[in-house]
C-alpha cells in the first residue's frame, strides 16, 4: 500500500498527499495503534477508529505546518459505501483506498514503545465525550493526539494532533447526511 497518494490539483500540477493526514491517519494514529498493545487505556481510542471505519463519515481537516508563508491547508474526506473520496483544492477525487484499507493500515502499523495514554472528560458541540490523549516521545519527535469520542455512540467527534510543534492538525468528524460529493473525478 502506498505511503502517499497523488492527486491533480485541477491546474495541471500533481500534489502529493500524505495519507496519514488526508485519510484520517495522522502520524499520531499510527503511534496510537502501537499504544493499543502497550496500554489498556488506549484500547477505546483504537476501538473508536475501528468503529468509524464501518459507518459513513465526513471529515473536515485543517493542517498547519511550515508551509510557504505559514498558511493553513484544509481538506475533506468522505467514506461511504466502501469508497473513500478526498477533496484537494476544491476538487473531489475517488481514492484507491477503501475504509477497510485504512483500518488495515492502522492495524499493520509498527509496534512502538514510549507511548502513554490518558483520559479526561470533555464535550464537542454539547455532546458528552471522553477525551483520549496519546503521547509519544522519542529521540527525534514528540507527538501528542487528543481524540474526543462520543459517550453516546463510541465514534470519534474531533481530533487534534501536534507533531513536535512543527505540524498541527485538527479533524472534525460528522456522521449525518453523508453523501457522495458532487463532481467526483
TORDO-856343 format. One record per atom (N, C-alpha, C): residue number from 0; y, x, z. Coordinates in Angstrom, 1 decimal. Each point is the difference from the previous one (the first is absolute). Example, Ala and Ser with C-alpha at 12.3 -4.5 7.8 and 13.67 -1.06 7.14 Angstrom:
+-----+--------+--------+--------+
| pos |     py |     px |     pz |
+-----+--------+--------+--------+
|   0 |   -5.7 |   13.2 |    7.8 |
|   0 |    1.2 |   -0.9 |    0.0 |
|   0 |    1.2 |    0.9 |    0.0 |
|   1 |    1.1 |   -0.4 |   -0.7 |
|   1 |    1.1 |    0.9 |    0.0 |
|   1 |    1.1 |   -0.8 |    0.8 |
+-----+--------+--------+--------+
//
This chain:
+-----+--------+--------+--------+
| pos |     py |     px |     pz |
+-----+--------+--------+--------+
|   0 |   -1.2 |    0.8 |    0.0 |
|   0 |    1.2 |   -0.8 |    0.0 |
|   0 |    1.2 |    0.9 |    0.0 |
|   1 |    1.1 |   -0.3 |   -0.8 |
|   1 |    1.1 |    0.8 |   -0.1 |
|   1 |    0.9 |    0.0 |    1.2 |
|   2 |    0.7 |    1.1 |    0.3 |
|   2 |    0.9 |    0.0 |    1.2 |
|   2 |    1.3 |   -0.5 |   -0.4 |
|   3 |    0.3 |   -0.1 |   -1.3 |
|   3 |    1.3 |   -0.5 |   -0.5 |
|   3 |   -0.2 |   -1.0 |   -1.1 |
|   4 |    1.0 |   -0.8 |   -0.3 |
|   4 |   -0.1 |   -1.0 |   -1.1 |
|   4 |    1.2 |    0.2 |   -0.8 |
|   5 |   -0.2 |    0.0 |   -1.3 |
|   5 |    1.1 |    0.1 |   -1.0 |
|   5 |    0.4 |   -1.3 |   -0.4 |
|   6 |    1.3 |   -0.2 |    0.0 |
|   6 |    0.6 |   -1.3 |   -0.5 |
|   6 |    1.2 |    0.3 |   -0.8 |
|   7 |    0.2 |   -0.8 |   -1.0 |
|   7 |    1.2 |    0.1 |   -0.9 |
|   7 |    1.2 |   -0.7 |    0.7 |
|   8 |    1.1 |    0.7 |    0.0 |
|   8 |    1.2 |   -0.6 |    0.6 |
|   8 |    0.8 |   -0.9 |   -0.9 |
|   9 |   -0.5 |   -0.3 |   -1.2 |
|   9 |    0.6 |   -0.9 |   -0.9 |
|   9 |    1.1 |    0.7 |   -0.8 |
|  10 |    0.3 |    1.2 |    0.3 |
|  10 |    1.1 |    0.7 |   -0.7 |
|  10 |   -0.6 |    1.3 |   -0.7 |
|  11 |   -1.3 |   -0.1 |   -0.3 |
|  11 |   -0.6 |    1.1 |   -0.7 |
|  11 |   -0.5 |    1.2 |    0.8 |
|  12 |    0.2 |   -0.1 |    1.3 |
|  12 |   -0.4 |    1.1 |    0.9 |
|  12 |   -1.2 |   -0.5 |    0.9 |
|  13 |   -0.9 |    0.9 |    0.3 |
|  13 |   -1.1 |   -0.3 |    0.8 |
|  13 |    0.3 |    0.4 |    1.4 |
|  14 |   -0.3 |   -0.9 |    1.0 |
|  14 |    0.2 |    0.3 |    1.4 |
|  14 |   -1.3 |    0.2 |    0.6 |
|  15 |   -0.1 |    1.0 |    0.9 |
|  15 |   -1.2 |    0.2 |    0.8 |
|  15 |    0.2 |   -0.6 |    1.3 |
|  16 |   -0.9 |   -1.0 |    0.3 |
|  16 |    0.1 |   -0.7 |    1.3 |
|  16 |   -1.1 |    0.5 |    0.9 |
|  17 |    0.3 |    0.3 |    1.2 |
|  17 |   -1.0 |    0.3 |    1.0 |
|  17 |   -0.6 |   -1.3 |    0.5 |
|  18 |   -1.3 |   -0.1 |   -0.1 |
|  18 |   -0.7 |   -1.2 |    0.4 |
|  18 |    0.2 |   -0.2 |    1.5 |
|  19 |    0.1 |    1.0 |    0.8 |
|  19 |    0.1 |   -0.2 |    1.4 |
|  19 |    1.2 |   -0.8 |    0.4 |
|  20 |    1.1 |    0.0 |   -0.9 |
|  20 |    1.1 |   -0.8 |    0.3 |
|  20 |   -0.1 |   -1.4 |   -0.7 |
|  21 |   -0.1 |    0.1 |   -1.3 |
|  21 |    0.1 |   -1.2 |   -0.8 |
|  21 |   -1.1 |   -1.0 |    0.1 |
|  22 |   -1.1 |    0.5 |    0.5 |
|  22 |   -1.2 |   -1.0 |    0.2 |
|  22 |   -0.4 |   -0.1 |    1.5 |
|  23 |    1.0 |    0.1 |    0.8 |
|  23 |   -0.1 |   -0.2 |    1.5 |
|  23 |   -1.0 |    1.0 |    0.6 |
|  24 |    0.0 |    1.2 |   -0.5 |
|  24 |   -0.8 |    1.0 |    0.6 |
|  24 |    0.9 |    1.2 |    0.3 |
|  25 |    1.0 |   -0.2 |    0.8 |
|  25 |    0.8 |    1.1 |    0.4 |
|  25 |   -0.8 |    1.1 |    0.6 |
|  26 |    0.5 |    1.2 |    0.0 |
|  26 |   -0.7 |    1.1 |    0.5 |
|  26 |   -0.5 |   -0.3 |    1.4 |
|  27 |    0.7 |   -0.7 |    0.8 |
|  27 |   -0.4 |   -0.3 |    1.3 |
|  27 |   -1.3 |   -0.9 |    0.1 |
|  28 |   -0.1 |   -0.9 |   -1.0 |
|  28 |   -1.2 |   -0.8 |   -0.1 |
|  28 |   -1.2 |    0.8 |   -0.1 |
|  29 |    0.1 |    1.1 |   -0.8 |
|  29 |   -1.2 |    0.9 |   -0.1 |
|  29 |   -0.3 |    0.6 |    1.3 |
|  30 |    1.0 |    0.4 |    0.8 |
|  30 |   -0.3 |    0.6 |    1.3 |
|  30 |   -0.5 |   -1.0 |    1.0 |
|  31 |    0.4 |   -1.2 |   -0.2 |
|  31 |   -0.4 |   -1.1 |    1.0 |
|  31 |   -1.5 |   -0.3 |   -0.2 |
|  32 |   -0.5 |    0.1 |   -1.2 |
|  32 |   -1.4 |   -0.2 |   -0.2 |
|  32 |   -0.8 |    1.0 |    0.7 |
|  33 |    0.5 |    1.2 |    0.1 |
|  33 |   -0.6 |    1.1 |    0.8 |
|  33 |    0.0 |   -0.4 |    1.5 |
|  34 |    1.1 |   -0.6 |    0.4 |
|  34 |    0.2 |   -0.4 |    1.4 |
|  34 |   -1.1 |   -1.1 |    0.3 |
|  35 |   -0.4 |   -0.8 |   -1.0 |
|  35 |   -1.0 |   -1.0 |    0.3 |
|  35 |   -1.2 |    0.6 |    0.6 |
|  36 |   -0.4 |    1.1 |   -0.4 |
|  36 |   -1.2 |    0.7 |    0.5 |
|  36 |    0.3 |    0.6 |    1.4 |
|  37 |    1.2 |    0.5 |    0.1 |
|  37 |    0.4 |    0.8 |    1.2 |
|  37 |    0.5 |   -0.9 |    1.2 |
|  38 |    0.5 |   -1.1 |   -0.3 |
|  38 |    0.6 |   -0.8 |    1.1 |
|  38 |   -0.3 |   -1.5 |   -0.1 |
|  39 |   -0.6 |   -0.6 |    1.0 |
|  39 |   -0.3 |   -1.5 |   -0.1 |
|  39 |    1.3 |   -0.8 |   -0.1 |
|  40 |    1.1 |    0.6 |    0.5 |
|  40 |    1.3 |   -0.7 |   -0.1 |
|  40 |    0.5 |   -0.2 |   -1.4 |
|  41 |   -0.5 |    0.8 |   -0.9 |
|  41 |    0.4 |   -0.1 |   -1.4 |
|  41 |   -0.9 |   -1.0 |   -0.8 |
|  42 |   -1.1 |   -0.5 |    0.6 |
|  42 |   -0.9 |   -0.9 |   -0.8 |
|  42 |    0.8 |   -1.2 |   -0.5 |
|  43 |    0.8 |   -0.7 |    0.8 |
|  43 |    0.7 |   -1.2 |   -0.6 |
|  43 |    1.0 |    0.4 |   -1.1 |
|  44 |    0.5 |    1.2 |    0.1 |
|  44 |    0.9 |    0.5 |   -1.1 |
|  44 |   -0.7 |    0.0 |   -1.3 |
|  45 |   -1.2 |    0.6 |    0.0 |
|  45 |   -0.8 |    0.1 |   -1.2 |
|  45 |   -0.5 |   -1.4 |   -0.4 |
|  46 |   -0.4 |   -0.8 |    1.0 |
|  46 |   -0.6 |   -1.3 |   -0.3 |
|  46 |    1.1 |   -0.9 |   -0.7 |
|  47 |    1.2 |    0.2 |    0.4 |
|  47 |    1.1 |   -0.8 |   -0.7 |
|  47 |    0.1 |    0.3 |   -1.4 |
|  48 |   -0.1 |    1.3 |   -0.4 |
|  48 |    0.1 |    0.4 |   -1.4 |
|  48 |   -1.2 |   -0.5 |   -0.8 |
|  49 |   -1.2 |    0.0 |    0.7 |
|  49 |   -1.2 |   -0.5 |   -0.7 |
|  49 |    0.1 |   -1.5 |   -0.3 |
|  50 |    0.6 |   -0.7 |    1.0 |
|  50 |    0.1 |   -1.5 |   -0.1 |
|  50 |    1.0 |   -0.3 |   -1.1 |
|  51 |    1.1 |    0.8 |   -0.1 |
|  51 |    1.0 |   -0.2 |   -1.0 |
|  51 |   -0.5 |    0.2 |   -1.5 |
|  52 |   -1.0 |    0.8 |   -0.2 |
|  52 |   -0.6 |    0.2 |   -1.3 |
|  52 |   -0.7 |   -1.2 |   -0.5 |
|  53 |   -0.2 |   -1.0 |    0.8 |
|  53 |   -0.8 |   -1.2 |   -0.3 |
|  53 |    0.9 |   -1.2 |   -0.3 |
|  54 |    1.3 |    0.1 |    0.1 |
|  54 |    0.9 |   -1.1 |   -0.1 |
|  54 |    1.1 |    0.4 |   -1.0 |
|  55 |    0.6 |   -1.0 |   -0.7 |
|  55 |    1.2 |    0.3 |   -0.8 |
|  55 |    1.1 |    0.5 |    0.8 |
|  56 |    0.7 |    1.0 |   -0.5 |
|  56 |    1.1 |    0.6 |    0.8 |
|  56 |    1.0 |    0.6 |   -0.9 |
|  57 |    1.3 |   -0.2 |    0.4 |
|  57 |    1.1 |    0.5 |   -0.7 |
|  57 |    0.7 |    1.0 |    0.9 |
|  58 |    0.1 |    1.3 |   -0.4 |
|  58 |    0.6 |    1.0 |    0.8 |
|  58 |    1.4 |    0.4 |   -0.6 |
|  59 |    0.9 |    0.2 |    0.9 |
|  59 |    1.4 |    0.4 |   -0.4 |
|  59 |    0.2 |    1.4 |    0.7 |
|  60 |    0.1 |    1.0 |   -0.8 |
|  60 |    0.1 |    1.4 |    0.5 |
|  60 |    1.3 |    0.7 |   -0.3 |
|  61 |    0.4 |    0.7 |    1.0 |
|  61 |    1.2 |    0.8 |   -0.1 |
|  61 |   -0.3 |    1.4 |    0.5 |
|  62 |    0.4 |    1.0 |   -0.8 |
|  62 |   -0.3 |    1.4 |    0.3 |
|  62 |    1.3 |    0.8 |   -0.1 |
|  63 |    0.2 |    0.8 |    1.1 |
|  63 |    1.2 |    0.9 |    0.0 |
|  63 |   -0.6 |    1.4 |    0.2 |
|  64 |    0.4 |    0.9 |   -0.8 |
|  64 |   -0.4 |    1.4 |    0.1 |
|  64 |    1.0 |    0.8 |   -0.6 |
|  65 |   -0.3 |    1.3 |   -0.3 |
|  65 |    1.0 |    0.9 |   -0.6 |
|  65 |    0.1 |   -0.2 |   -1.5 |
|  66 |    0.2 |   -1.3 |   -0.4 |
|  66 |    0.3 |   -0.3 |   -1.4 |
|  66 |    1.4 |    0.5 |   -0.3 |
|  67 |    0.3 |    0.2 |   -1.3 |
|  67 |    1.3 |    0.4 |   -0.4 |
|  67 |    1.0 |   -0.9 |    0.6 |
|  68 |    1.1 |    0.5 |    0.5 |
|  68 |    1.1 |   -0.8 |    0.6 |
|  68 |   -0.4 |   -0.8 |    1.2 |
|  69 |   -1.2 |    0.3 |    0.6 |
|  69 |   -0.4 |   -0.7 |    1.2 |
|  69 |   -0.3 |   -1.5 |   -0.2 |
|  70 |   -0.3 |   -0.4 |   -1.2 |
|  70 |   -0.2 |   -1.4 |   -0.3 |
|  70 |   -1.2 |   -0.6 |    0.7 |
|  71 |   -0.1 |   -1.3 |    0.0 |
|  71 |   -1.2 |   -0.7 |    0.5 |
|  71 |   -0.7 |   -0.6 |   -1.2 |
|  72 |   -1.3 |    0.0 |    0.0 |
|  72 |   -0.7 |   -0.7 |   -1.1 |
|  72 |   -0.8 |   -1.2 |    0.5 |
|  73 |    0.0 |   -1.0 |   -0.8 |
|  73 |   -0.6 |   -1.2 |    0.4 |
|  73 |   -1.1 |   -0.4 |   -1.0 |
|  74 |   -1.1 |   -0.5 |    0.4 |
|  74 |   -1.0 |   -0.5 |   -0.9 |
|  74 |   -0.8 |   -1.1 |    0.7 |
|  75 |   -0.8 |   -0.7 |   -0.8 |
|  75 |   -0.8 |   -1.1 |    0.5 |
|  75 |   -1.4 |    0.2 |   -0.5 |
|  76 |   -0.9 |   -0.7 |    0.7 |
|  76 |   -1.4 |    0.0 |   -0.4 |
|  76 |   -0.6 |   -1.4 |    0.4 |
|  77 |   -0.8 |   -0.5 |   -0.9 |
|  77 |   -0.6 |   -1.3 |    0.2 |
|  77 |   -1.5 |    0.2 |   -0.2 |
|  78 |   -0.8 |   -0.4 |    0.9 |
|  78 |   -1.5 |    0.0 |   -0.1 |
|  78 |   -0.4 |   -1.5 |    0.0 |
|  79 |   -0.7 |   -0.4 |   -1.1 |
|  79 |   -0.3 |   -1.4 |   -0.2 |
|  79 |   -1.2 |   -0.1 |   -1.0 |
|  80 |   -1.0 |   -0.8 |    0.4 |
|  80 |   -1.1 |   -0.3 |   -0.9 |
|  80 |   -0.7 |    1.3 |   -0.5 |
|  81 |   -0.1 |    1.0 |    0.8 |
|  81 |   -0.7 |    1.2 |   -0.3 |
|  81 |    0.8 |    1.0 |   -0.9 |
|  82 |    1.3 |   -0.3 |   -0.2 |
|  82 |    0.9 |    0.9 |   -0.7 |
|  82 |    1.1 |    0.5 |    0.9 |
|  83 |    0.5 |    1.2 |   -0.4 |
|  83 |    1.2 |    0.5 |    0.7 |
|  83 |    1.1 |    0.2 |   -1.0 |
|  84 |    1.2 |   -0.5 |    0.3 |
|  84 |    1.1 |    0.1 |   -0.9 |
|  84 |    1.1 |    0.8 |    0.7 |
|  85 |    0.6 |    0.9 |   -0.7 |
|  85 |    1.1 |    0.8 |    0.6 |
|  85 |    1.3 |   -0.1 |   -0.8 |
|  86 |    1.1 |    0.0 |    0.7 |
|  86 |    1.3 |   -0.1 |   -0.7 |
|  86 |    0.7 |    1.4 |    0.1 |
|  87 |    0.4 |    0.5 |   -1.1 |
|  87 |    0.7 |    1.3 |   -0.1 |
|  87 |    1.3 |   -0.3 |   -0.8 |
|  88 |    1.1 |    0.4 |    0.6 |
|  88 |    1.3 |   -0.2 |   -0.7 |
|  88 |    0.1 |   -1.4 |   -0.6 |
|  89 |   -0.4 |   -1.0 |    0.7 |
|  89 |    0.1 |   -1.4 |   -0.5 |
|  89 |   -1.0 |   -0.5 |   -1.0 |
|  90 |   -1.0 |    0.9 |   -0.3 |
|  90 |   -1.0 |   -0.4 |   -1.0 |
|  90 |   -1.4 |   -0.1 |    0.8 |
|  91 |   -0.7 |   -1.1 |   -0.2 |
|  91 |   -1.3 |   -0.2 |    0.6 |
|  91 |   -1.1 |    0.6 |   -0.9 |
|  92 |   -0.9 |    0.6 |    0.6 |
|  92 |   -1.2 |    0.5 |   -0.7 |
|  92 |   -1.3 |   -0.2 |    0.7 |
|  93 |   -1.0 |   -0.2 |   -0.7 |
|  93 |   -1.3 |   -0.2 |    0.6 |
|  93 |   -0.6 |    1.4 |    0.3 |
|  94 |   -0.4 |    0.1 |    1.3 |
|  94 |   -0.6 |    1.3 |    0.4 |
|  94 |   -1.5 |    0.0 |   -0.3 |
|  95 |   -0.5 |    1.2 |   -0.3 |
|  95 |   -1.4 |    0.1 |   -0.2 |
|  95 |   -0.8 |   -0.1 |    1.3 |
|  96 |    0.7 |    0.1 |    1.1 |
|  96 |   -0.7 |   -0.1 |    1.3 |
|  96 |   -0.1 |   -1.5 |    0.4 |
|  97 |   -1.1 |   -0.3 |    0.7 |
|  97 |   -0.2 |   -1.3 |    0.6 |
|  97 |    0.2 |    0.0 |    1.5 |
|  98 |    0.1 |   -1.1 |    0.6 |
|  98 |    0.1 |    0.0 |    1.5 |
|  98 |   -1.3 |    0.8 |    0.6 |
|  99 |   -1.1 |   -0.2 |   -0.6 |
|  99 |   -1.2 |    0.7 |    0.5 |
|  99 |    0.1 |    1.5 |   -0.1 |
| 100 |    0.6 |    0.4 |   -1.2 |
| 100 |    0.3 |    1.5 |   -0.1 |
| 100 |    0.9 |    0.5 |    1.1 |
| 101 |    1.0 |   -0.8 |    0.3 |
| 101 |    0.9 |    0.5 |    1.1 |
| 101 |   -0.7 |    0.1 |    1.3 |
| 102 |   -0.9 |   -1.0 |    0.3 |
| 102 |   -0.7 |    0.1 |    1.2 |
| 102 |   -1.0 |    1.1 |    0.1 |
| 103 |   -0.7 |    0.3 |   -1.2 |
| 103 |   -0.9 |    1.1 |   -0.1 |
| 103 |    0.8 |    1.3 |    0.2 |
| 104 |    1.2 |    0.1 |   -0.6 |
| 104 |    0.8 |    1.2 |    0.1 |
| 104 |    0.3 |    0.3 |    1.5 |
| 105 |    0.3 |   -1.1 |    0.8 |
| 105 |    0.3 |    0.2 |    1.4 |
| 105 |   -1.3 |    0.4 |    0.7 |
| 106 |   -1.1 |   -0.7 |   -0.3 |
| 106 |   -1.3 |    0.3 |    0.7 |
| 106 |   -0.5 |    1.4 |   -0.3 |
| 107 |    0.3 |    0.6 |   -1.2 |
| 107 |   -0.5 |    1.3 |   -0.4 |
| 107 |    1.0 |    1.1 |    0.5 |
| 108 |    1.1 |   -0.3 |    0.6 |
| 108 |    0.9 |    1.1 |    0.4 |
| 108 |   -0.6 |    0.9 |    0.9 |
| 109 |    0.5 |    1.2 |    0.1 |
| 109 |   -0.6 |    1.1 |    0.8 |
| 109 |    0.2 |   -0.3 |    1.4 |
| 110 |   -1.1 |    0.3 |    0.8 |
| 110 |    0.1 |   -0.1 |    1.4 |
| 110 |    0.8 |    1.1 |    0.6 |
| 111 |    1.1 |   -0.4 |    0.7 |
| 111 |    0.9 |    1.0 |    0.5 |
| 111 |    0.0 |   -0.1 |    1.5 |
| 112 |    0.5 |    1.1 |    0.6 |
| 112 |    0.2 |    0.1 |    1.5 |
| 112 |    1.5 |   -0.2 |    0.3 |
| 113 |    0.3 |    0.1 |    1.2 |
| 113 |    1.4 |    0.0 |    0.5 |
| 113 |    0.7 |   -1.3 |   -0.3 |
| 114 |   -0.7 |   -1.1 |    0.0 |
| 114 |    0.6 |   -1.3 |   -0.2 |
| 114 |   -0.1 |   -0.8 |    1.3 |
| 115 |    1.1 |   -0.6 |    0.4 |
| 115 |    0.0 |   -0.9 |    1.1 |
| 115 |    0.6 |   -1.3 |   -0.3 |
| 116 |   -0.5 |   -1.1 |    0.6 |
| 116 |    0.5 |   -1.3 |   -0.2 |
| 116 |    0.4 |   -0.7 |    1.3 |
| 117 |    1.0 |   -0.9 |   -0.1 |
| 117 |    0.4 |   -0.7 |    1.2 |
| 117 |    0.5 |   -1.4 |   -0.5 |
| 118 |    0.1 |   -0.9 |    0.9 |
| 118 |    0.5 |   -1.4 |   -0.3 |
| 118 |    1.1 |   -0.4 |    0.9 |
| 119 |    0.8 |   -0.9 |   -0.5 |
| 119 |    1.1 |   -0.7 |    0.7 |
| 119 |    0.1 |   -1.4 |   -0.5 |
| 120 |    0.7 |   -0.8 |    0.6 |
| 120 |    0.3 |   -1.4 |   -0.5 |
| 120 |    1.2 |    0.0 |   -0.8 |
| 121 |    0.1 |   -0.9 |   -1.0 |
| 121 |    1.2 |   -0.1 |   -0.9 |
| 121 |    0.0 |   -1.3 |   -0.7 |
| 122 |    0.9 |   -0.1 |   -1.0 |
| 122 |    0.0 |   -1.2 |   -0.8 |
| 122 |    0.7 |    0.3 |   -1.3 |
| 123 |   -0.3 |   -0.7 |   -1.0 |
| 123 |    0.6 |    0.1 |   -1.3 |
| 123 |    0.5 |   -1.4 |   -0.4 |
| 124 |    1.3 |   -0.2 |   -0.2 |
| 124 |    0.5 |   -1.4 |   -0.4 |
| 124 |   -0.5 |   -1.1 |    0.9 |
| 125 |    0.0 |    0.3 |    1.3 |
| 125 |   -0.4 |   -1.0 |    1.0 |
| 125 |   -1.5 |   -0.1 |    0.2 |
| 126 |   -0.8 |    0.7 |   -0.8 |
| 126 |   -1.5 |   -0.1 |    0.1 |
| 126 |   -0.5 |    1.1 |    1.0 |
| 127 |   -0.7 |   -0.4 |    1.0 |
| 127 |   -0.6 |    1.0 |    0.9 |
| 127 |   -0.9 |    1.0 |   -0.6 |
| 128 |    0.1 |    1.2 |    0.3 |
| 128 |   -0.8 |    1.1 |   -0.6 |
| 128 |   -0.3 |    1.0 |    1.0 |
| 129 |   -1.1 |    0.7 |   -0.3 |
| 129 |   -0.3 |    1.2 |    0.8 |
| 129 |    0.4 |    1.2 |   -0.9 |
| 130 |    0.7 |    0.9 |    0.6 |
| 130 |    0.5 |    1.2 |   -0.8 |
| 130 |   -0.9 |    1.2 |    0.3 |
| 131 |   -0.7 |    0.4 |   -1.0 |
| 131 |   -0.9 |    1.2 |    0.1 |
| 131 |    0.8 |    1.2 |   -0.5 |
| 132 |   -0.1 |    1.0 |    0.8 |
| 132 |    0.7 |    1.3 |   -0.4 |
| 132 |   -1.1 |    1.0 |   -0.2 |
| 133 |    0.0 |    0.7 |   -1.1 |
| 133 |   -0.9 |    1.1 |   -0.3 |
| 133 |    0.8 |    1.2 |   -0.1 |
| 134 |   -0.4 |    1.1 |    0.6 |
| 134 |    0.8 |    1.2 |    0.0 |
| 134 |   -0.9 |    1.2 |   -0.2 |
| 135 |    0.4 |    0.8 |   -1.0 |
| 135 |   -0.8 |    1.2 |   -0.3 |
| 135 |    1.0 |    1.2 |    0.0 |
| 136 |   -0.4 |    1.1 |    0.7 |
| 136 |    0.8 |    1.2 |    0.0 |
| 136 |   -0.9 |    1.1 |   -0.4 |
| 137 |    0.3 |    0.8 |   -1.0 |
| 137 |   -0.8 |    1.2 |   -0.3 |
| 137 |    1.1 |    1.1 |   -0.2 |
| 138 |   -0.5 |    1.2 |   -0.5 |
| 138 |    0.9 |    1.1 |   -0.1 |
| 138 |    1.1 |   -0.3 |   -1.1 |
| 139 |   -0.3 |   -0.8 |   -1.0 |
| 139 |    0.9 |   -0.2 |   -1.1 |
| 139 |    0.9 |   -1.2 |    0.2 |
| 140 |   -0.6 |   -1.1 |    0.5 |
| 140 |    0.7 |   -1.3 |   -0.1 |
| 140 |   -0.2 |   -0.9 |    1.2 |
| 141 |    1.0 |   -0.8 |    0.3 |
| 141 |   -0.2 |   -1.0 |    1.0 |
| 141 |    0.2 |   -1.3 |   -0.7 |
| 142 |   -1.0 |   -0.9 |    0.1 |
| 142 |    0.0 |   -1.3 |   -0.6 |
| 142 |   -0.1 |   -1.1 |    1.0 |
| 143 |    0.8 |   -1.0 |   -0.1 |
| 143 |    0.0 |   -1.1 |    1.0 |
| 143 |    0.1 |   -1.3 |   -0.8 |
| 144 |   -0.9 |   -0.9 |    0.2 |
| 144 |    0.0 |   -1.3 |   -0.6 |
| 144 |    0.0 |   -1.1 |    1.1 |
| 145 |    0.8 |   -1.0 |   -0.2 |
| 145 |    0.1 |   -1.2 |    0.8 |
| 145 |   -0.5 |   -1.1 |   -0.8 |
| 146 |   -1.0 |   -0.8 |    0.4 |
| 146 |   -0.5 |   -1.1 |   -0.8 |
| 146 |    0.1 |   -1.3 |    0.9 |
| 147 |    0.7 |   -1.0 |   -0.4 |
| 147 |    0.1 |   -1.2 |    0.7 |
| 147 |   -1.1 |   -0.9 |   -0.5 |
| 148 |   -0.9 |   -0.4 |    0.8 |
| 148 |   -1.1 |   -0.9 |   -0.4 |
| 148 |    0.1 |   -1.3 |    0.7 |
| 149 |   -0.1 |   -1.1 |   -0.8 |
| 149 |    0.2 |   -1.4 |    0.5 |
| 149 |   -1.1 |   -0.3 |    1.1 |
| 150 |    0.5 |   -0.5 |    1.1 |
| 150 |   -1.0 |   -0.5 |    1.0 |
| 150 |   -0.7 |   -1.3 |   -0.4 |
| 151 |    0.6 |   -0.7 |   -1.0 |
| 151 |   -0.5 |   -1.2 |   -0.4 |
| 151 |   -1.2 |    0.2 |   -1.0 |
| 152 |    0.2 |    0.8 |   -1.0 |
| 152 |   -1.0 |    0.1 |   -1.1 |
| 152 |   -0.6 |    1.5 |   -0.2 |
| 153 |    0.5 |    0.9 |    0.8 |
| 153 |   -0.5 |    1.4 |   -0.1 |
| 153 |    0.4 |    0.8 |   -1.2 |
| 154 |    1.0 |   -0.5 |   -0.8 |
| 154 |    0.4 |    0.7 |   -1.2 |
| 154 |    1.3 |    0.8 |    0.3 |
| 155 |    0.1 |    1.1 |   -0.8 |
| 155 |    1.3 |    0.8 |    0.2 |
| 155 |    1.2 |   -0.8 |   -0.5 |
| 156 |    1.1 |    0.1 |    0.8 |
| 156 |    1.3 |   -0.6 |   -0.3 |
| 156 |    1.0 |    0.9 |   -0.5 |
| 157 |   -0.1 |    1.2 |    0.6 |
| 157 |    1.1 |    1.1 |   -0.3 |
| 157 |   -0.6 |    1.3 |    0.3 |
| 158 |    0.5 |    1.0 |   -0.7 |
| 158 |   -0.5 |    1.4 |    0.3 |
| 158 |    1.2 |    0.9 |   -0.2 |
| 159 |    0.1 |    1.0 |    0.9 |
| 159 |    1.0 |    1.0 |   -0.2 |
| 159 |   -0.7 |    1.4 |    0.2 |
| 160 |    0.3 |    0.9 |   -0.9 |
| 160 |   -0.6 |    1.3 |    0.1 |
| 160 |    1.0 |    1.1 |   -0.1 |
| 161 |   -0.1 |    1.0 |    0.8 |
| 161 |    0.9 |    1.2 |    0.0 |
| 161 |   -0.9 |    1.2 |   -0.2 |
| 162 |    0.3 |    0.7 |   -1.1 |
| 162 |   -0.8 |    1.2 |   -0.2 |
| 162 |    0.9 |    1.2 |    0.2 |
| 163 |    0.0 |    0.6 |    1.2 |
| 163 |    0.7 |    1.2 |    0.3 |
| 163 |    1.5 |   -0.1 |   -0.2 |
| 164 |    0.6 |   -1.2 |    0.1 |
| 164 |    1.4 |   -0.2 |   -0.2 |
| 164 |    0.5 |    0.3 |   -1.4 |
| 165 |   -1.0 |    0.2 |   -1.0 |
| 165 |    0.4 |    0.2 |   -1.4 |
| 165 |   -0.3 |   -1.2 |   -0.8 |
| 166 |   -0.9 |   -0.8 |    0.4 |
| 166 |   -0.4 |   -1.2 |   -0.8 |
| 166 |    0.0 |   -1.2 |    1.0 |
| 167 |    0.7 |   -1.0 |   -0.3 |
| 167 |   -0.1 |   -1.2 |    0.8 |
| 167 |   -0.2 |   -1.2 |   -0.8 |
| 168 |   -1.0 |   -0.8 |    0.3 |
| 168 |   -0.3 |   -1.2 |   -0.8 |
| 168 |   -0.2 |   -1.2 |    0.8 |
| 169 |    0.3 |   -1.1 |   -0.5 |
| 169 |   -0.2 |   -1.3 |    0.6 |
| 169 |   -0.7 |   -0.9 |   -0.9 |
| 170 |   -0.9 |   -0.8 |    0.5 |
| 170 |   -0.7 |   -1.0 |   -0.9 |
| 170 |    0.0 |   -1.3 |    0.8 |
| 171 |    0.4 |   -1.1 |   -0.7 |
| 171 |    0.0 |   -1.3 |    0.5 |
| 171 |   -1.1 |   -0.8 |   -0.7 |
| 172 |   -0.9 |   -0.7 |    0.7 |
| 172 |   -1.1 |   -0.7 |   -0.6 |
| 172 |    0.2 |   -1.5 |    0.0 |
| 173 |   -0.2 |   -0.7 |   -1.1 |
| 173 |    0.1 |   -1.4 |    0.0 |
| 173 |   -1.3 |   -0.6 |   -0.6 |
| 174 |   -0.4 |   -1.1 |    0.5 |
| 174 |   -1.3 |   -0.6 |   -0.4 |
| 174 |    0.1 |   -1.4 |   -0.6 |
| 175 |    1.2 |   -0.6 |    0.0 |
| 175 |    0.1 |   -1.3 |   -0.6 |
| 175 |    0.7 |    0.0 |   -1.3 |
| 176 |   -0.4 |   -0.9 |   -0.9 |
| 176 |    0.6 |   -0.1 |   -1.3 |
| 176 |   -0.2 |    1.3 |   -0.8 |
| 177 |   -1.1 |    0.7 |    0.1 |
| 177 |   -0.3 |    1.2 |   -0.7 |
| 177 |   -0.4 |   -0.4 |   -1.4 |
| 178 |    0.7 |    0.5 |   -1.0 |
| 178 |   -0.3 |   -0.4 |   -1.4 |
| 178 |   -0.1 |    1.2 |   -0.9 |
| 179 |   -0.7 |   -0.1 |   -1.2 |
| 179 |    0.1 |    1.1 |   -0.9 |
| 179 |    1.4 |    0.1 |   -0.5 |
| 180 |    0.5 |    1.3 |    0.0 |
| 180 |    1.4 |    0.1 |   -0.4 |
| 180 |    0.3 |   -0.3 |   -1.4 |
| 181 |    1.2 |   -0.5 |   -0.4 |
| 181 |    0.3 |   -0.3 |   -1.4 |
| 181 |    0.1 |    1.3 |   -0.8 |
| 182 |   -0.3 |    0.0 |   -1.2 |
| 182 |    0.2 |    1.1 |   -0.9 |
| 182 |   -0.8 |    1.2 |    0.2 |
| 183 |   -1.3 |   -0.1 |    0.6 |
| 183 |   -0.8 |    1.1 |    0.3 |
| 183 |   -0.4 |    0.7 |   -1.4 |
| 184 |    0.0 |    1.3 |    0.0 |
| 184 |   -0.4 |    0.7 |   -1.2 |
| 184 |   -1.3 |    0.7 |    0.2 |
+-----+--------+--------+--------+
//
